[in-house]
């Protein structure tokens, strides 16, 4: 006989879903789904059921199974509900018989298929199988490492089903599978780590694994049992995609026998709608696993697949978060105000190392910045052009770059391309050198075709001993964690680009706004200055007793006015007190120096706030002199200010003794200037009240604009990561997901040990052996509050921050109004500022 490697695999074309036969450990009825009259019956029906007469086409199913059983089966089918669902009825006894059967029913492709299998002894009940499954599932709780999860899963399935060998088998991008975990009898050899070619499980078989997640072959040497009668001309074959008894390919049975496998059972692992892998169970002798136990195994497989998805997602998130932290450190060193190529210059080696690569390159328009082992600029453009023609976006990678870029030998074997913009040529390339490595196959991965008297026939390979293949011209595979790191890297780079774009757009908007303000202010300011000079002249004249005194006073006040205008335009930070004092000097009459009073701590404003607030202050002073308390000799103005780490700088303005206050019908330019400058330029607030006794105003400047030495530590701590620097934290929150999110945020800020309590009693129990450095308390805890707990922690000199969905302190009792509050959802910057404020509260109390 002439043996040769098979070219096009006949297995890939075999219609395995319509075999026309079943396995012999059960019997099948195929009937009309509307009339429930029999269409086909398995030839072994009488032998399996022990009945005399063989059902015949056209016979009502109720005559064979009994009317009540048919009613129960129909209900079971209805309960299954979903597409491809199978209804189950356990312990069915046929009319005139005593044997018990487990039955399944499903409707598919225009036929109703009823399958019967002899039921196991009554002591092996469905409830027992489900209880065992529940116990096994409980063993998976707390396993957060994927590799450990797979190992535990293989052992649990072996304990559940009792097969000689249980493997966890994962499919790769190329369709080949690899044994990731194994539980086997001690005398058996191991397949752990071995690979199986994609052709071992053809595409149509993989589709069936998705449709029917559990498949059993009770005896690999079985003789198929055909359906009777044969198909009529033009009649569609019976589609058994969802049938448990479906006969399988003879090639696959030979494959199992070549592995010395007498029986097998496979559980599909479906993750996010895709076939992640299988749990193949092999036994050396024939073995029938009862239906109840198979259903329990299917349930275990569903849960196990969800656990796989969860652990892989967790590992990817951890890898991504770790990468993001390192990337944030990089950007913290350089800032986001530099162009992308300048920001990454000198940092490309670090980015390459982060992804386990030997080189990297940044393509930015026509510029090519490369480091380490990398493609040339020309080859990089060739590769990007190839990906563009294939409409490849996001992240693309290959282990064998040489198969795509023909020509001279390339310096690298693998490449990953991170497209950063769909509209322009901006991309990050990561490269890996060739790393010759071994692939361990379970035998040579080729099938063979042998000429026989009946024509060419496909035979599976006979050896499954370790067969090692040496791979050249390829880099190491791009694993899931590397892909997660690459996604984090791409997201980070796009954030950098976006922040640069947004910063530029925002600055352009601010510039345009300021230019418009200046143009209007030039006109408005001249009028104000003239009115202010007139007021100064009149008030100075009213109190002067001589021409010399009048001249000296007028000259001094006009000089003060000029100084105030200089201060409003001066660059660099300035003293708030000095700014207010300069403006106030203009309006303090010689006979009443206390008519303008100012009181507050010595604070300094940054460049932006000083210039903006000088304009606001001057506008308020001018309005007071023109229309308010300072427009008459007896009027008074009181200015006071304070600072805290929550609101920032708060300045209160109170006029009294002036003319009757008139509420304006519409806002003039001055009012718009005040509100626009405070709210747009500083993101602060301006609140003005036209009270009967005199104008009242309240101005709030955010803390980030205040640079006083006494508050510098508060500001610094509230705006950088590392706020907690390993300190311990107690979180009291009755919503588990919010508690977990808060925990993650605090970890990003450098927290050490974090304990979570869901209520007061649990928190008090935690505090018996735990002394936190900080407490974050949800004030509303279902039917109770954390008031008493907050008082106890404050008494222990523990900084406390309240977390609330209300967004303010109004709901806090009087004795806790000083406690900082952060709104939910909790952001890093917001809680960092409140942590600093909470520490300041404790320091002040000591």
C-alpha positions in Angstrom: 0.0 0.0 0.0 1.2 3.5 -0.8 1.1 5.8 2.2 1.4 9.6 1.7 0.6 12.7 3.6 -3.0 13.9 3.1 -3.3 17.1 1.2 -6.9 18.4 1.5 -8.2 16.8 4.6 -11.4 14.7 3.9 -12.3 15.1 7.5 -13.0 18.7 7.0 -15.7 17.8 4.4 -17.3 15.0 6.3 -21.0 15.8 7.2 -20.8 14.5 10.7 -24.1 16.1 11.8 -26.1 13.8 9.6 -24.6 10.4 10.1 -28.0 8.5 9.7 -27.0 6.3 12.6 -26.6 6.4 16.4 -24.4 4.8 19.1 -25.8 1.5 20.4 -26.1 2.3 24.1 -29.5 4.0 23.5 -32.4 4.2 21.1 -34.0 7.0 19.1 -37.4 8.0 17.7 -37.6 10.6 15.0 -41.1 12.0 14.7 -43.1 14.9 13.2 -43.0 17.8 15.6 -46.7 18.7 15.0 -48.5 15.4 14.8 -46.0 13.4 16.8 -46.2 10.5 14.4 -43.1 8.4 13.9 -40.9 9.1 10.9 -37.8 7.0 11.7 -36.7 4.6 14.5 -33.3 3.2 15.4 -33.0 -0.4 14.5 -32.1 -1.4 18.1 -35.2 0.1 19.6 -36.8 -3.2 20.6 -33.6 -4.5 21.9 -32.9 -1.5 24.1 -36.5 -1.1 25.5 -37.1 -4.9 25.8 -40.4 -4.5 23.9 -41.7 -6.9 21.3 -43.0 -4.9 18.4 -40.8 -2.4 16.6 -42.3 1.0 16.1 -43.3 1.7 12.5 -43.5 4.9 10.4 -46.8 6.8 10.9 -47.4 5.2 14.3 -48.3 7.8 17.0 -45.5 8.2 19.5 -48.1 8.0 22.4 -48.7 4.3 21.5 -45.0 3.6 22.0 -44.2 5.8 25.0 -47.6 6.2 26.6 -49.8 9.3 26.5 -48.8 10.6 29.9 -45.1 10.3 29.1 -45.6 12.1 25.8 -47.3 14.9 27.6 -44.4 15.1 30.1 -41.8 15.0 27.3 -43.6 17.8 25.5 -43.5 19.9 28.7 -39.9 19.1 29.2 -39.2 20.3 25.6 -41.1 23.5 26.3 -39.1 24.1 29.5 -35.8 23.7 27.6 -37.0 26.7 25.6 -33.9 28.1 23.9 -32.7 27.2 20.4 -31.0 23.8 20.6 -32.3 23.2 24.1 -33.0 19.6 25.2 -35.8 18.6 27.5 -35.1 15.8 30.0 -37.4 13.3 31.6 -35.8 10.9 34.1 -37.1 7.5 35.2 -39.5 6.9 32.4 -41.2 3.5 32.3 -42.7 2.4 28.9 -46.2 0.9 28.7 -46.2 -2.8 29.7 -42.6 -2.6 30.9 -40.7 -2.3 34.2 -37.3 -1.0 33.1 -36.6 2.7 33.7 -35.2 5.0 31.0 -33.8 8.5 30.9 -35.3 10.4 28.0 -34.4 13.6 26.1 -36.4 15.4 23.5 -35.6 18.3 21.2 -36.9 19.8 18.0 -34.4 20.7 15.3 -34.4 21.2 11.5 -38.1 20.2 11.2 -37.9 17.0 13.2 -38.6 16.0 16.8 -35.9 13.7 18.2 -36.6 11.5 21.3 -33.7 9.6 22.8 -33.9 6.9 25.4 -31.1 5.5 27.5 -31.3 2.9 30.3 -31.5 4.7 33.6 -28.9 4.0 36.3 -29.8 2.4 39.6 -32.1 4.6 41.7 -29.4 5.5 44.2 -27.6 7.5 41.4 -30.2 10.2 41.2 -30.1 13.6 39.5 -30.2 15.4 42.8 -27.1 13.5 44.0 -25.3 14.4 40.8 -26.2 18.1 41.1 -25.2 18.1 44.8 -21.8 16.7 43.9 -21.4 19.3 41.2 -22.3 22.0 43.6 -19.6 20.8 46.0 -17.1 20.7 43.2 -18.0 24.2 42.0 -17.5 25.5 45.6 -13.9 24.2 45.4 -13.2 26.7 42.6 -14.1 29.8 44.7 -11.1 31.8 45.5 -8.9 30.4 42.8 -7.8 33.5 40.9 -4.8 32.2 38.9 -5.7 30.7 35.5 -3.0 28.0 35.5 -4.0 26.9 39.0 -7.7 27.0 38.0 -7.1 24.7 35.1 -5.2 22.2 37.3 -7.9 22.2 39.9 -10.6 21.9 37.3 -9.0 18.8 35.7 -8.9 17.1 39.1 -12.5 18.0 40.0 -13.9 16.6 36.7 -12.0 13.4 37.2 -13.5 13.2 40.7 -17.0 13.8 39.2 -16.9 11.4 36.3 -14.2 8.8 37.2 -12.4 8.7 33.8 -8.8 7.5 33.7 -7.6 10.7 32.1 -9.0 14.2 32.1 -7.3 17.0 30.2 -8.0 20.8 29.9 -7.4 21.6 26.2 -7.1 25.1 24.9 -7.3 26.3 21.3 -4.7 28.7 20.0 -5.0 31.4 17.3 -3.9 28.9 14.6 -6.6 26.4 15.6 -4.2 23.9 17.2 -4.8 22.8 20.7 -2.5 22.4 23.7 -3.0 20.4 26.9 -2.9 23.0 29.7 -3.8 20.8 32.6 -4.2 17.0 33.2 -5.4 14.6 35.8 -4.5 11.0 34.9 -4.1 7.6 36.4 -0.5 7.1 37.7 0.3 4.4 35.2 -0.6 6.4 32.2 1.8 8.6 30.3 1.3 12.3 30.4 0.1 14.6 27.6 0.6 17.8 29.6 2.0 20.5 27.4 1.6 18.5 24.2 0.0 20.1 21.2 -2.6 18.6 18.8 -3.0 19.9 15.3 -6.1 21.9 14.2 -7.0 19.1 11.8 -7.6 16.7 14.8 -10.9 18.7 15.3 -12.2 19.9 12.0 -14.2 23.1 11.7 -17.6 21.4 11.5 -16.8 19.5 14.7 -16.0 22.7 16.5 -19.3 24.1 15.4 -21.0 21.0 17.0 -19.1 21.5 20.2 -20.6 25.0 20.4 -24.1 23.7 19.7 -24.0 20.7 21.9 -21.6 21.3 24.8 -21.3 17.7 26.0 -20.6 14.6 23.8 -20.0 11.0 24.9 -18.6 8.0 23.0 -19.4 5.0 25.2 -17.3 2.5 23.2 -14.8 3.5 20.6 -15.2 0.1 18.9 -19.0 0.3 18.6 -21.0 -0.6 15.5 -23.3 2.2 14.4 -27.0 1.5 14.5 -28.9 2.9 11.5 -32.3 4.6 11.4 -35.1 2.8 9.7 -36.6 3.2 7.2 -33.9 4.6 4.9 -34.4 8.2 3.6 -36.9 8.5 0.8 -35.8 10.2 -2.4 -35.6 13.9 -1.8 -36.0 13.6 1.9 -33.5 15.7 4.0 -31.2 13.7 6.3 -31.9 13.8 10.0 -29.8 16.5 11.5 -28.5 15.2 14.8 -26.4 18.2 15.8 -28.0 18.3 19.3 -28.5 14.6 19.7 -26.6 12.8 22.5 -26.6 9.5 20.7 -25.3 10.9 17.4 -22.9 8.4 15.7 -19.4 9.9 15.2 -16.9 9.7 12.4 -15.2 6.3 12.0 -11.9 8.1 11.6 -12.4 9.7 15.0 -13.2 6.3 16.6 -10.0 4.9 15.0 -8.1 7.9 16.3 -9.3 7.1 19.9 -8.4 3.4 19.5 -4.9 4.4 18.3 -4.6 6.3 21.6 -5.8 3.2 23.5 -9.0 5.0 24.5 -12.1 2.8 24.9 -14.5 5.6 25.8 -14.5 9.4 25.8 -16.5 12.3 27.0 -15.9 15.9 26.0 -17.2 19.1 27.8 -17.1 22.3 25.8 -15.5 25.4 27.3 -17.3 28.3 25.8 -16.0 31.7 26.7 -17.8 34.8 25.4 -19.6 32.8 22.7 -16.4 31.3 21.4 -14.9 27.8 21.8 -12.1 28.5 24.2 -11.2 24.8 24.6 -12.4 21.4 25.7 -12.3 19.1 28.7 -11.6 15.7 27.0 -12.1 12.7 29.3 -10.6 9.4 28.3 -11.1 5.9 29.7 -9.2 2.7 28.7 -12.4 0.6 28.5 -16.0 1.1 27.4 -17.9 3.4 29.8 -21.4 4.8 29.9 -21.8 7.9 31.9 -25.5 8.3 32.9 -27.5 11.3 31.6 -27.9 12.9 35.0 -24.1 12.9 35.5 -23.5 14.2 32.0 -25.9 17.1 32.7 -24.1 17.8 36.0 -20.8 17.8 34.0 -22.3 20.2 31.5 -23.4 22.6 34.3 -19.9 22.4 35.8 -18.4 23.2 32.3 -20.6 26.3 32.1 -19.4 27.6 35.5 -15.8 26.6 34.9 -15.8 28.5 31.6 -17.1 31.6 33.4 -14.3 31.2 36.0 -11.7 31.0 33.2 -13.1 34.2 31.6 -13.0 35.9 35.0 -9.4 34.9 35.9 -8.1 35.7 32.5 -9.8 39.1 32.6 -8.3 39.7 36.0 -4.8 38.8 34.9 -5.1 40.9 31.8 -6.4 43.8 34.0 -3.5 43.4 36.4 -1.0 43.4 33.5 -2.7 46.4 32.0 -2.8 48.3 35.3 0.9 47.5 36.0 1.8 48.7 32.5 -0.4 51.8 32.9 1.3 52.7 36.2 4.7 52.5 34.6 3.5 54.5 31.7 2.0 57.2 34.0 5.4 57.5 35.7 7.0 58.1 32.3 4.5 60.8 31.4 4.8 62.3 34.9 8.5 62.8 34.1 8.0 64.5 30.8 4.4 65.9 31.0 1.9 66.0 28.2 2.8 69.3 26.7 5.5 67.9 24.5 4.9 66.6 21.0 4.5 62.8 20.9 7.8 62.0 19.3 9.6 64.3 21.8 7.7 62.7 24.7 8.7 59.2 23.6 12.3 60.0 22.6 14.5 58.1 25.0 11.5 56.2 26.3 11.1 53.7 23.4 13.5 51.2 25.0 11.3 51.2 28.1 8.1 50.7 26.1 9.7 47.8 24.2 10.8 46.1 27.4 7.4 46.6 28.9 5.9 44.4 26.2 8.8 41.9 26.3 10.2 43.1 22.9 13.7 43.6 21.5 13.0 46.9 19.7 10.4 49.5 18.9 9.7 52.3 16.4 7.3 55.3 16.3 6.0 56.4 12.9 4.7 59.9 13.2 3.7 61.2 9.7 7.0 61.0 7.7 9.2 60.7 10.8 10.6 57.3 11.9 12.0 57.0 15.4 13.5 53.5 16.1 15.4 51.8 18.9 16.9 48.3 19.3 16.1 45.5 16.8 13.7 47.2 14.4 12.6 47.4 10.8 13.9 50.1 8.5 11.8 53.1 7.8 11.0 51.8 4.3 10.0 48.3 5.6 7.9 49.9 8.3 6.0 51.9 5.7 5.6 48.7 3.6 4.1 46.9 6.5 1.7 49.7 7.4 0.6 50.0 3.8 -0.1 46.3 3.8 -2.2 46.6 6.9 -4.0 49.6 5.5 -5.0 47.7 2.4 -6.5 45.0 4.6 -8.3 47.6 6.7 -6.5 46.5 9.8 -7.1 48.8 12.8 -6.3 48.7 16.5 -3.7 46.1 17.3 -2.2 43.7 14.8 0.6 41.1 15.5 2.4 38.3 13.8 5.0 35.7 14.8 6.3 35.3 11.3 6.9 38.7 9.7 9.0 37.2 7.0 6.0 35.5 5.4 4.4 39.0 4.8 7.4 41.2 3.9 9.3 39.4 1.1 12.8 40.4 0.2 16.2 40.5 2.1 16.4 39.0 5.5 14.7 41.0 8.2 16.4 41.9 11.5 13.2 40.8 13.4 10.8 37.8 13.1 7.8 39.2 15.0 6.0 42.5 15.0 3.1 44.1 16.7 1.6 47.3 15.3 -0.5 49.7 17.4 -2.5 52.0 15.2 -2.9 55.3 17.1 -4.9 57.3 14.5 -7.2 56.2 11.7 -6.7 59.5 9.8 -3.0 59.9 9.9 0.2 57.8 9.8 0.8 57.5 13.5 1.6 54.1 14.8 3.9 52.4 17.4 5.8 49.3 16.2 7.0 46.6 18.6 9.5 44.0 17.4 10.8 40.6 18.6 13.8 38.8 17.2 13.6 35.2 16.0 13.7 32.8 18.9 13.9 29.2 17.7 11.8 27.1 20.1 10.4 23.6 20.4 6.7 22.6 19.9 5.8 19.4 21.7 3.3 17.5 19.6 1.3 14.4 20.7 2.8 12.4 17.8 3.6 13.6 14.2 0.7 16.0 13.3 0.0 14.5 9.9 -2.7 12.1 8.8 -2.2 9.7 5.9 -4.2 8.5 3.0 -3.7 4.8 2.0 -4.8 3.2 -1.2 -7.2 0.3 -0.6 -9.4 -1.9 -2.8 -12.2 0.4 -2.1 -10.2 3.5 -3.1 -8.1 6.0 -1.1 -8.9 6.0 2.6 -7.9 8.4 5.4 -6.2 7.0 8.5 -5.4 8.9 11.7 -1.9 8.9 13.0 -1.0 5.9 15.1 1.6 7.3 17.4 0.8 9.8 20.2 4.3 9.7 21.8 6.1 13.0 22.2 7.2 14.4 18.9 9.2 17.6 19.1 9.3 20.1 16.3 12.0 22.8 16.1 10.5 26.1 14.9 12.6 28.7 13.1 11.8 32.1 11.6 9.3 32.9 14.3 9.3 34.8 17.5 7.8 33.7 20.8 3.9 33.8 20.8 2.2 37.0 21.7 0.3 35.9 24.8 -2.8 37.3 26.4 -0.9 39.4 29.0 1.3 40.9 26.3 -1.8 41.8 24.3 -3.4 43.4 27.5 -0.2 45.4 28.0 -0.3 46.4 24.3 -3.9 47.6 24.7 -3.0 49.6 27.7 0.0 51.1 25.9 -2.2 52.0 22.9 -4.8 53.5 25.1 -2.2 55.5 27.0 -0.6 56.8 23.8 -4.0 57.9 22.5 -4.7 59.6 25.8 -1.4 61.5 25.5 -2.3 62.5 22.0 -5.8 63.5 23.0 -4.6 65.5 26.0 -2.2 67.4 23.8 -5.0 68.0 21.3 -7.5 69.0 24.0 -4.9 71.2 25.7 -4.2 73.0 22.5 -7.9 73.5 21.7 -8.6 74.6 25.2 -5.8 77.1 25.2 -7.0 78.5 21.9 -10.5 78.9 23.3 -9.1 80.6 26.4 -6.9 82.9 24.4 -9.9 83.9 22.2 -12.0 84.5 25.3 -9.3 86.6 26.9 -8.8 88.6 23.7 -12.5 89.3 23.6 -12.5 90.3 27.3 -9.6 92.6 26.8 -11.2 94.3 23.8 -14.3 95.0 25.7 -12.5 95.9 28.8 -10.4 98.5 27.1 -13.5 100.5 26.3 -15.3 99.7 29.6 -12.2 100.3 31.7 -11.6 103.8 30.4 -15.1 104.8 31.4 -14.7 103.2 34.8 -11.4 104.9 35.3 -12.9 108.3 34.5 -15.8 107.7 36.8 -13.5 106.5 39.6 -11.3 109.6 39.2 -14.3 111.8 39.4 -15.4 110.0 42.6 -12.0 110.3 44.1 -11.8 114.0 43.2 -15.3 114.7 44.8 -14.7 112.7 48.0 -11.2 114.1 48.4 -12.5 117.6 48.0 -15.3 117.0 50.5 -12.9 116.2 53.3 -10.0 118.5 52.4 -9.4 121.8 54.4 -6.9 123.3 52.2 -5.7 123.3 48.6 -2.4 121.7 49.5 -4.1 118.9 51.5 -6.5 118.4 48.7 -3.6 118.2 46.1 -1.5 115.8 48.2 -4.5 113.5 48.9 -5.6 113.5 45.4 -2.1 112.7 44.1 -1.7 109.8 46.5 -5.0 108.2 45.6 -4.4 108.6 41.8 -1.0 106.9 42.3 -2.8 104.1 44.2 -5.1 103.7 41.4 -2.2 103.4 38.9 -0.6 100.8 41.2 -3.8 98.7 41.3 -3.9 98.7 37.5 -0.2 97.5 37.5 -1.1 94.7 39.9 -3.9 93.5 37.8 -1.5 92.9 34.9 1.6 91.8 36.7 3.1 88.4 35.9 4.1 86.1 38.7 2.2 85.2 41.9 1.0 88.0 44.2 -0.2 88.5 47.7 -4.0 88.6 48.1 -3.8 90.9 51.1 -1.6 93.3 49.3 -3.9 93.4 46.3 -6.9 94.1 48.5 -5.0 96.7 50.5 -3.9 98.5 47.3 -7.5 98.8 46.1 -8.8 99.7 49.5 -6.4 102.6 49.9 -8.3 104.4 47.2 -11.5 104.6 49.2 -10.3 105.0 52.8 -11.2 108.6 53.6 -8.8 110.6 56.0 -11.7 111.2 58.4 -12.8 107.5 58.4 -9.9 105.1 57.7 -12.1 102.1 58.9 -14.7 102.5 56.1 -12.9 99.7 54.2 -11.7 96.8 56.4 -10.0 93.6 55.2 -9.2 90.5 57.2 -7.8 87.1 56.4 -4.7 84.8 56.4 -1.7 85.7 54.3 -2.3 83.9 51.0 -0.6 84.1 47.6 -2.3 83.4 44.3 -0.8 81.9 41.2 -0.3 83.9 38.0 -3.7 83.1 36.5 -5.8 83.7 39.7 -3.9 86.9 40.6 -4.5 88.7 37.3 -8.1 87.5 37.1 -9.1 88.4 40.7 -7.4 91.8 40.4 -9.9 92.6 37.6 -12.8 91.2 39.7 -11.8 93.1 42.8 -11.3 96.3 40.9 -14.7 95.9 39.3 -16.4 95.4 42.6 -14.6 98.4 44.2 -15.6 100.6 41.2 -19.2 99.5 41.5 -19.1 100.2 45.2 -17.7 103.6 44.6 -20.2 104.4 41.8 -23.4 102.8 43.2 -22.8 101.2 46.5 -21.6 101.8 50.0 -18.5 103.7 48.9 -20.4 106.2 46.9 -21.4 108.1 50.1 -19.2 109.3 52.9 -20.8 107.2 55.6 -20.8 103.8 53.8 -18.6 100.9 54.8 -17.2 97.8 53.2 -16.0 94.7 55.0 -13.9 92.1 53.2 -12.9 88.8 54.9 -11.4 85.6 53.5 -10.5 82.1 54.6 -9.0 79.0 53.1 -9.6 75.2 53.5 -8.7 72.2 51.5 -12.2 71.5 50.4 -13.6 74.6 48.7 -10.3 76.5 48.5 -10.2 80.3 49.0 -13.5 81.8 50.1 -13.8 85.6 50.1 -16.9 87.4 51.6 -17.8 91.0 50.6 -20.3 93.0 52.8 -21.4 96.6 52.1 -23.4 98.6 54.6 -24.5 102.2 55.2 -24.8 103.0 51.5 -27.8 104.2 49.4 -30.8 102.0 49.0 -29.9 98.9 47.0 -31.6 98.6 43.6 -31.7 95.2 41.9 -30.7 95.8 38.2 -33.1 94.7 35.6 -30.4 93.2 33.4 -26.7 92.3 33.8 -24.3 94.8 32.6 -20.8 94.2 31.3 -19.3 94.5 34.7 -21.5 91.7 36.1 -20.7 89.5 33.2 -17.0 90.2 33.5 -17.1 89.2 37.2 -19.0 86.0 36.7 -17.2 85.0 33.4 -13.7 85.6 34.9 -14.4 83.6 38.0 -16.3 80.7 36.5 -14.5 80.4 33.1 -11.0 81.4 33.8 -10.7 79.9 37.3 -13.5 77.3 37.4 -14.5 79.1 40.6 -17.8 80.7 41.7 -19.2 84.3 42.1 -22.4 84.7 44.1 -23.8 88.3 44.4 -26.9 89.2 46.5 -28.6 92.6 46.3 -29.6 92.6 50.0 -31.6 95.5 51.4 -28.9 96.4 53.9 -26.2 96.4 51.4 -24.6 94.3 48.6 -23.3 90.9 49.7 -21.0 88.8 47.6 -19.1 85.5 48.0 -16.2 84.5 45.8 -14.7 81.0 45.7 -11.2 80.3 44.1 -10.3 76.6 43.8 -7.4 75.5 46.0 -5.2 74.7 43.1 -4.7 78.4 42.5 -3.5 79.1 46.1 0.2 78.8 46.8 0.5 79.9 50.4 3.3 78.2 52.3 0.9 77.0 55.1 -1.3 75.2 52.5 1.4 73.9 50.2 1.5 70.5 51.7 -2.3 70.0 51.5 -2.2 71.0 47.8 0.7 68.8 46.9 -0.7 65.7 48.6 -4.1 66.2 47.1 -2.8 66.2 43.5 -0.3 63.4 43.1 -0.4 59.6 43.4 1.3 58.0 46.4 -1.0 60.0 48.7 -1.3 57.1 51.1 2.3 55.7 50.8 1.6 52.3 52.3 -0.9 53.4 55.0 -3.8 51.3 56.1 -7.4 52.1 55.3 -10.8 51.1 56.6 -13.7 51.3 54.1 -17.2 51.1 55.4 -19.6 50.7 52.5 -22.8 48.7 52.2 -22.6 48.3 48.4 -20.1 45.7 47.6 -19.2 46.9 44.1 -18.7 50.5 45.3 -16.5 49.2 48.1 -14.4 47.3 45.6 -14.1 50.4 43.3 -13.1 52.5 46.3 -10.5 49.9 47.3 -9.0 50.0 43.8 -8.9 53.8 43.8 -7.1 53.8 47.2 -4.6 51.2 46.0 -3.8 53.5 43.1 -3.0 56.2 45.6 -0.5 53.9 47.4 -2.6 52.4 50.1 -1.2 49.4 52.0 -3.6 47.1 53.9 -7.3 47.8 53.2 -10.1 46.3 55.1 -13.8 46.5 54.0 -16.8 46.4 56.3 -20.4 46.3 55.1 -22.0 47.8 58.2 -21.4 49.2 61.7 -21.2 45.8 63.5 -18.7 44.5 61.0 -16.7 47.7 61.2 -16.5 47.5 65.0 -15.4 43.9 64.8 -12.6 44.9 62.3 -11.4 47.7 64.6 -10.8 45.2 67.5 -7.5 44.2 65.9 -7.0 46.9 63.2 -5.9 50.5 63.7 -6.3 52.2 60.3 -4.4 55.3 59.3 -7.5 56.5 57.3 -11.2 55.7 57.2 -13.5 56.2 54.3 -17.1 55.9 55.5 -20.4 55.8 53.7 -22.6 58.0 55.9 -25.9 56.3 55.0 -25.7 52.5 55.7 -29.1 51.1 54.9 -31.2 51.8 58.0 -28.3 53.3 60.1 -25.6 55.9 59.8 -21.9 55.8 60.4 -22.1 58.9 62.8 -21.1 57.0 66.0 -18.2 55.2 64.1 -16.9 58.5 62.8 -16.8 60.0 66.3 -15.0 56.9 67.6 -12.4 57.1 64.8 -11.9 60.9 65.2 -11.3 60.3 69.0 -8.6 57.9 68.0 -7.0 60.7 65.8 -7.8 58.8 62.6 -8.5 61.0 59.6 -12.1 60.4 58.3 -13.6 61.1 54.9 -17.3 60.6 54.3 -18.4 59.2 50.9 -21.9 60.1 49.9 -24.1 60.2 46.9 -25.5 63.6 48.0 -22.4 65.6 47.1 -22.4 68.0 50.0 -22.2 68.1 53.8 -25.8 69.3 54.5 -26.8 65.8 55.5 -24.1 65.5 58.2 -25.0 66.2 61.8 -23.7 69.4 63.3 -20.8 67.8 65.1 -19.4 66.3 61.9 -19.8 69.2 59.5 -16.1 69.7 59.6 -15.4 66.2 58.2 -14.4 66.2 54.5 -16.9 64.7 52.0 -16.3 63.1 48.7 -19.0 62.4 46.2 -19.7 59.0 44.6 -18.5 57.7 42.2 -15.1 58.4 43.9 -12.3 59.7 41.7 -8.6 59.6 42.6 -8.1 63.3 42.4 -11.2 64.1 44.5 -10.5 61.7 47.3 -6.8 62.6 47.4 -7.8 66.2 48.1 -10.2 65.1 50.8 -7.7 62.8 52.4 -5.4 65.8 52.7 -8.2 67.9 54.2 -9.0 65.1 56.7 -5.4 65.0 57.8 -5.5 68.8 58.3 -8.6 68.4 60.5 -6.8 65.9 62.7 -3.6 68.0 62.9 -5.6 71.1 63.9 -7.3 69.1 66.7 -4.1 67.8 68.2 
